[in-house]
């Protein structure tokens, strides 16, 4: 058979084009600007930024512990009415799992075999422990061992671990991660906390360990003492320079401050119990925290011309009211309206670029003081207590506006409010912890539940979802979990009790 040379040539050319296309196929179909890997330092930072308190911090935690309050209902309904508002109770879950835990688990799993990245991996382990504490303290039993493994291992329906097992793991993880940090390995120089400083991360890890250990004082005092002693002897935070703080800027604004300077501006007020606690002790922090718009009858009157930041002018709002009956109460106290009560100063601590303090030197010193009082560590409890108060007052210099507290004011307050060895030391210490944790609602609420101090009056609002409990003890699981992960959620509920605001988490006992 005679073959036409023209057909041979066409076939040869087609084969050549096909081979050429195959050889360049990957290059032609690869996005030249798409990331194929992520620097784990950036994942760590993203996880940290996602850890900052949000609007839910106002709806529940700060209101439960009597620091702030809103009489307004609607989207902000929550602890102000002791109601289970599931659109808000899920907010911590929606921060910690899709953001913080997801980034950390991915970064740890992808890089744990690379010895040069061991420091970054261990920093991630430390912050994952912090995030797990946040989640379990809020809800009780939560996903932990299988959390964040949906993409890596196809686990779309993670089991809920018991809070006891989570704390066991977290304490051991912190001990191991701190011990594995190594100055001779690559540092996470993009780390927004410490620029990769390994010693500071060790001290942060031990300070978180102390915090976790002290949660267990009522359920496992032996373990609490063991890990508290280990953390203290290893070395804790040494100054406010060690604070784990997110410093907000115009590119990433403070979520709480943004809400307070936006649509929520006229809704939130300083709680009466918190204001009176500061006033009773002549505490100079009050004049840096609060502002009152004298004579305000409406939102439009809350302007700088009416602002009074003086000590005597501050009047906290009482709980037990809503917008339907708070105005008569305000008028009976000689105020123009509800808008005349003291607010968190939106130009200072409540500013949109105000920093978010997640773990502080002051908090850590107060926990160390309690450990000393309990006999778990050596030291001068009174001196540590005074140093903790000084640290928190000096921390006010980090907030915008005129918030500095002078050395003379600090000295006078400490002299007038020493730690008195009269059997009430634990109460005194945790009263100061309450103040030092302002705006970090999850921590203020968790420490109040585990210590029982300060002694607070329950919100007397009539009609609630508390089933006989005077205070909210946990937040309820997100509704989507009932749809997508019901068997594991049901197993958790069967262990710890009803998915209700009144159910106590494992370590929260009388």
C-alpha positions in Angstrom: 0.0 0.0 0.0 1.3 3.4 -0.9 1.0 6.0 1.9 0.6 9.6 1.0 3.6 11.6 2.3 1.2 14.4 3.1 -0.6 12.3 5.6 2.6 11.1 7.2 3.7 14.7 7.6 0.3 15.7 9.2 0.5 12.8 11.6 4.1 13.6 12.6 3.1 17.3 13.2 0.1 16.3 15.4 2.3 13.9 17.5 4.8 16.7 17.9 2.2 19.2 19.1 0.7 16.6 21.5 4.1 15.8 23.1 4.8 19.5 23.3 1.5 20.2 25.0 2.1 17.4 27.5 5.6 18.6 28.3 4.3 22.1 29.1 1.0 21.1 30.6 1.9 21.4 34.3 3.5 24.8 33.7 0.6 26.1 31.6 -2.0 25.0 34.2 -0.2 26.2 37.4 -1.2 29.5 38.8 2.1 31.4 39.2 0.8 33.4 42.1 -1.0 30.7 44.0 0.7 29.6 47.3 1.9 26.0 47.4 3.1 26.2 51.0 2.6 28.6 53.9 5.3 29.8 56.3 4.1 28.4 59.7 5.0 31.7 61.3 2.2 33.3 59.5 -0.2 30.5 60.5 0.8 31.1 64.2 0.1 34.8 63.8 -3.2 34.2 62.2 -4.2 31.9 65.0 -3.1 34.5 67.6 -5.1 37.3 66.0 -8.2 35.1 65.8 -7.9 34.6 69.5 -8.8 38.2 70.4 -12.2 38.6 72.2 -15.1 39.8 70.1 -18.6 41.2 70.6 -19.6 37.9 72.3 -17.2 39.0 75.1 -19.7 41.8 75.9 -22.9 39.7 75.4 -21.9 37.0 77.9 -18.7 36.9 79.8 -18.1 40.5 80.9 -21.8 40.7 81.9 -21.8 37.4 83.8 -18.9 38.6 86.0 -20.6 42.0 86.5 -18.1 44.2 84.7 -20.3 45.6 81.9 -24.0 45.5 81.1 -26.6 46.4 78.5 -30.3 46.9 79.1 -31.0 46.6 75.4 -32.4 43.4 73.9 -32.2 42.0 70.4 -28.9 40.8 68.9 -27.2 41.6 72.2 -29.6 39.5 74.4 -27.6 37.1 76.5 -26.3 37.4 80.1 -28.2 40.7 80.5 -31.4 38.7 80.6 -29.8 35.3 81.5 -31.1 34.0 78.2 -29.6 31.3 75.9 -29.1 33.3 72.7 -27.6 30.7 70.4 -26.6 33.2 67.7 -24.1 34.5 70.4 -23.2 31.5 72.4 -21.6 29.9 69.3 -19.2 32.8 68.7 -16.3 31.5 70.7 -16.7 28.1 68.9 -16.7 29.9 65.6 -13.5 31.7 66.5 -11.5 28.8 68.0 -12.3 26.0 65.6 -12.4 27.4 62.0 -9.6 29.9 62.8 -7.3 29.3 65.7 -7.3 25.5 66.1 -7.5 24.9 62.3 -4.4 27.0 61.6 -2.4 25.5 64.5 -3.2 21.9 63.9 -2.3 22.3 60.2 1.0 24.1 61.0 1.9 21.5 63.6 1.1 18.4 61.4 2.8 19.7 58.3 6.0 20.8 60.0 6.5 18.5 62.9 9.1 16.3 61.1 11.3 19.3 60.1 13.9 19.8 62.8 14.7 23.3 61.6 11.1 24.3 62.3 10.8 22.7 65.7 10.6 26.1 67.6 7.7 27.3 65.5 6.0 23.9 65.9 6.4 24.1 69.7 5.2 27.7 69.9 2.1 26.5 68.0 1.7 23.7 70.5 1.8 26.2 73.3 -0.8 28.4 71.7 -3.0 25.4 70.8 -3.0 24.6 74.5 -4.2 28.1 75.3 -7.0 27.8 72.6 -8.1 24.4 73.9 -8.4 25.9 77.4 -10.5 28.7 76.0 -12.8 26.3 74.2 -13.3 23.8 77.0 -13.7 26.4 79.7 -16.5 27.9 77.6 -18.4 24.7 76.6 -17.1 21.8 78.7 -16.5 18.7 76.6 -15.3 19.7 73.2 -13.4 18.3 70.2 -9.7 18.2 70.9 -7.8 15.1 69.8 -9.6 15.1 66.4 -10.1 18.8 66.1 -8.7 20.5 63.0 -8.1 17.2 61.1 -10.8 17.5 58.5 -8.5 18.3 55.6 -5.4 16.4 56.8 -7.1 13.1 57.8 -10.7 13.5 56.6 -12.2 13.7 60.1 -15.3 15.7 59.5 -17.1 14.7 62.6 -14.6 14.9 65.5 -15.4 13.2 68.8 -15.8 15.4 71.9 -13.1 14.8 74.5 -13.9 15.1 78.2 -12.7 18.3 79.9 -10.6 16.2 82.3 -8.8 14.5 79.5 -8.2 17.8 77.7 -6.7 19.3 80.8 -4.5 16.3 81.3 -3.2 16.6 77.7 -2.8 20.4 77.8 -0.7 20.3 80.9 1.6 17.6 79.4 1.7 19.4 76.0 2.8 22.6 77.7 5.5 20.9 79.6 6.8 19.1 76.5 6.6 22.1 74.2 8.4 24.4 76.6 11.1 21.8 77.2 11.6 21.3 73.4 12.2 25.0 72.6 15.8 25.5 71.4 17.7 28.8 70.8 19.9 27.1 68.3 17.0 26.3 65.9 15.3 28.7 63.5 13.1 31.2 65.4 9.7 32.5 64.3 11.0 36.0 63.6 7.6 37.1 62.3 5.9 36.1 65.6 3.7 39.0 66.7 4.1 38.3 70.4 7.9 38.2 70.8 9.5 38.2 67.4 10.6 34.6 68.0 12.3 35.1 71.4 12.5 31.6 72.6 12.9 32.5 76.3 9.8 34.7 76.3 7.8 31.8 74.7 9.1 29.5 77.5 7.9 31.9 80.1 4.5 32.3 78.3 4.2 28.5 78.1 4.8 28.2 81.8 2.5 31.0 82.6 -0.3 29.3 80.7 0.6 26.1 82.5 0.2 27.9 85.8 -3.2 29.2 84.7 -4.3 25.7 83.6 -3.1 24.1 86.8 -5.0 26.6 89.0 -8.2 25.7 87.2 -8.0 22.3 88.9 -7.7 23.5 92.6 -11.2 22.0 93.5 -11.1 18.8 91.4 -7.5 17.7 91.5 -5.4 19.6 94.0 -2.5 17.2 93.7 -2.2 17.7 90.0 -2.8 21.5 90.4 0.1 21.7 92.8 2.4 19.6 90.7 2.1 21.6 87.6 1.9 25.0 89.4 5.1 24.2 91.2 6.7 23.1 87.9 5.7 26.3 86.1 6.8 28.6 88.9 10.2 26.9 89.4 10.9 26.9 85.7 10.3 30.7 85.4 7.2 32.7 84.6 6.7 36.1 82.9 9.1 38.6 84.4 7.6 42.0 83.3 4.9 43.6 81.2 7.3 43.2 78.3 6.3 39.5 78.4 2.6 40.2 78.1 0.9 38.2 75.3 -0.8 41.1 73.6 -2.2 41.8 70.2 -1.5 45.4 69.3 -4.3 46.5 66.9 -3.9 49.0 64.1 -6.0 50.4 61.2 -5.4 47.1 59.3 -6.8 44.9 62.1 -8.9 46.8 64.6 -9.9 45.6 68.0 -13.2 43.7 67.5 -14.6 44.9 70.9 -13.5 48.5 70.3 -14.9 48.5 66.7 -18.3 47.5 68.0 -18.3 50.0 70.8 -17.4 52.8 68.4 -20.0 51.6 65.9 -23.6 50.5 66.2 -23.2 49.4 69.8 -21.9 52.7 71.1 -24.9 53.7 73.2 -25.7 50.1 74.4 -23.0 49.0 76.9 -22.3 50.5 80.3 -20.0 49.8 83.3 -21.7 47.5 85.8 -22.5 49.0 89.2 -20.8 46.2 91.1 -17.5 46.7 89.2 -17.6 50.5 89.5 -18.4 50.3 93.3 -15.7 47.8 93.9 -13.2 50.3 92.4 -14.7 53.2 94.2 -14.8 51.4 97.6 -11.0 51.0 97.3 -10.3 54.5 95.9 -8.8 52.7 92.8 -7.2 55.1 90.3 -7.9 52.7 87.5 -11.5 53.8 87.5 -10.7 57.2 86.0 -8.8 55.6 83.2 -11.5 53.0 82.4 -14.8 54.9 82.6 -16.5 58.0 81.2 -19.9 59.4 82.0 -21.8 61.7 79.7 -23.4 64.0 82.2 -27.1 64.7 81.5 -27.3 62.5 78.4 -31.0 61.8 77.5 -30.2 60.2 74.2 -27.4 58.7 72.2 -26.7 62.1 70.6 -25.9 63.6 74.0 -22.9 61.2 74.5 -20.4 63.7 73.1 -17.1 64.9 74.4 -18.6 68.2 75.6 -20.6 66.2 78.2 -17.8 63.8 79.1 -16.8 63.5 82.8 -13.9 61.1 83.7 -13.6 62.2 87.3 -13.7 59.6 90.1 -16.8 60.8 91.9 -18.9 61.3 88.8 -18.9 57.6 87.9 -22.2 55.7 88.4 -22.4 52.1 87.4 -25.6 50.7 85.8 -27.6 48.1 87.9 -28.5 44.7 86.5 -32.0 43.3 86.6 -33.5 45.8 84.2 -34.1 46.1 80.5 -34.8 49.0 78.2 -38.4 49.1 79.2 -37.8 49.9 82.9 -34.2 51.2 83.2 -35.1 54.8 82.6 -37.3 55.1 85.6 -34.6 53.5 87.7 -32.0 56.0 86.3 -34.3 58.9 87.0 -34.8 57.7 90.6 -31.1 57.9 91.1 -31.0 61.5 89.8 -29.7 60.7 86.3 -31.2 62.1 83.2 -31.7 58.6 81.6 -30.0 55.3 81.0 -27.6 57.1 78.7 -26.2 59.0 81.8 -24.6 55.9 83.4 -20.9 55.4 83.1 -19.5 53.6 80.0 -16.2 52.1 79.1 -14.3 55.0 77.5 -14.5 54.5 73.8 -11.5 56.7 73.2 -9.2 54.8 75.5 -9.7 51.1 76.7 -12.7 50.8 74.3 -10.9 52.3 71.3 -10.9 50.5 68.0 -7.1 50.3 68.0 -6.7 49.5 71.7 -4.6 46.4 72.4 -6.1 43.0 73.4 -4.3 41.4 76.4 -4.6 37.6 76.3 -2.1 36.6 79.1 -0.4 39.1 81.3 2.3 39.5 83.8 -0.1 40.8 86.4 -2.5 37.8 86.1 0.5 35.5 86.3 1.8 37.1 89.5 -1.6 36.9 91.1 -1.8 33.2 90.4 1.7 32.8 91.7 0.6 34.6 94.8 -2.3 32.2 95.3 0.1 29.3 94.9 2.3 30.7 97.6 -0.7 31.2 99.9 -1.7 27.6 99.3 1.8 26.4 100.2 2.7 25.2 96.7 5.6 27.6 96.2 8.0 29.6 98.3 8.1 33.4 98.4 6.6 36.5 99.9 2.9 36.5 99.0 2.4 40.1 100.1 5.3 41.3 97.9 4.1 39.3 94.9 0.6 40.7 95.4 1.8 44.2 95.4 4.0 43.6 92.4 0.9 42.2 90.5 -1.1 45.3 91.2 1.7 47.5 90.2 2.1 45.6 86.9 -1.5 45.9 86.1 -1.6 49.6 86.8 1.6 50.1 84.7 0.0 48.1 81.9 -2.5 51.0 81.5 0.2 52.9 79.7 -0.3 50.6 76.8 -3.8 51.8 76.1 -4.4 54.9 74.0 -5.3 58.2 75.4 -4.4 59.6 78.8 -4.4 56.3 80.7 -1.0 56.4 82.5 -1.2 55.9 86.3 1.5 57.8 88.1 4.0 56.1 90.4 2.6 58.2 93.3 -1.0 56.9 92.6 0.2 53.3 92.4 2.3 53.6 95.6 -0.6 55.1 97.5 -3.1 52.4 96.4 -0.7 49.5 97.2 -0.1 51.0 100.7 -3.8 51.3 101.3 -4.6 47.9 99.9 -2.0 45.4 101.1 -2.6 41.6 101.1 -3.9 41.0 104.6 -3.1 37.6 106.1 -6.5 37.1 107.8 -7.8 34.0 106.0 -9.3 36.0 103.1 -6.1 36.0 101.0 -7.7 33.9 98.2 -10.6 36.3 98.0 -8.3 39.4 97.9 -6.1 37.9 95.2 -9.0 37.0 92.9 -10.7 40.3 93.4 -7.6 41.8 91.9 -7.6 39.2 89.1 -11.1 40.2 88.3 -9.9 43.8 87.7 -6.7 42.7 85.9 -8.8 40.7 83.4 -11.2 43.5 82.4 -12.0 43.1 78.7 -10.7 39.6 78.6 -14.1 38.2 79.5 -13.4 34.5 78.9 -10.5 34.6 81.4 -12.3 36.8 84.0 -15.3 34.4 83.8 -13.3 31.2 84.0 -11.2 32.4 87.0 -14.3 33.6 88.8 -15.9 30.2 88.4 -12.9 28.3 89.6 -12.1 30.6 92.6 -15.6 31.8 93.6 -14.2 35.3 94.0 -15.1 38.1 94.1 -18.4 37.3 95.7 -20.9 38.7 93.2 -24.7 39.3 93.3 -26.6 37.3 90.6 -28.4 39.2 87.9 -32.0 39.5 89.3 -33.7 39.8 85.9 -37.0 38.0 86.1 -37.5 35.0 83.9 -34.3 33.2 82.7 -32.8 30.0 81.3 -30.8 29.1 84.4 -32.8 26.2 85.8 -32.3 27.2 89.4 -28.6 28.3 89.1 -27.9 31.9 90.1 -25.3 32.4 87.4 -24.5 31.2 83.9 -21.9 28.4 84.2 -21.2 27.5 80.5 -22.3 28.5 77.0 -24.4 26.2 74.8 -23.1 24.3 71.8 -23.7 25.8 68.3 -26.9 24.7 66.6 -25.0 23.4 63.5 -23.3 20.8 65.7 -26.8 19.2 66.2 -27.1 18.8 62.5 -23.6 17.7 61.4 -22.1 16.1 64.5 -25.1 15.0 66.6 -23.9 11.6 67.8 -20.6 13.0 69.2 -22.5 16.0 70.7 -25.0 13.7 72.3 -22.3 11.6 73.9 -20.8 14.8 75.5 -24.2 15.8 76.8 -24.8 12.4 78.3 -21.6 12.7 80.2 -21.6 16.2 81.5 -25.3 17.1 81.6 -27.9 19.1 79.6 -26.7 21.5 77.0 -27.8 24.4 79.1 -26.4 27.6 80.6 -26.8 26.1 84.0 -24.7 23.0 83.5 -21.3 23.2 85.2 -18.1 22.1 83.5 -15.9 19.4 85.1 -13.7 21.7 87.2 -16.5 24.1 88.2 -17.6 22.7 91.6 -18.8 24.3 94.8 
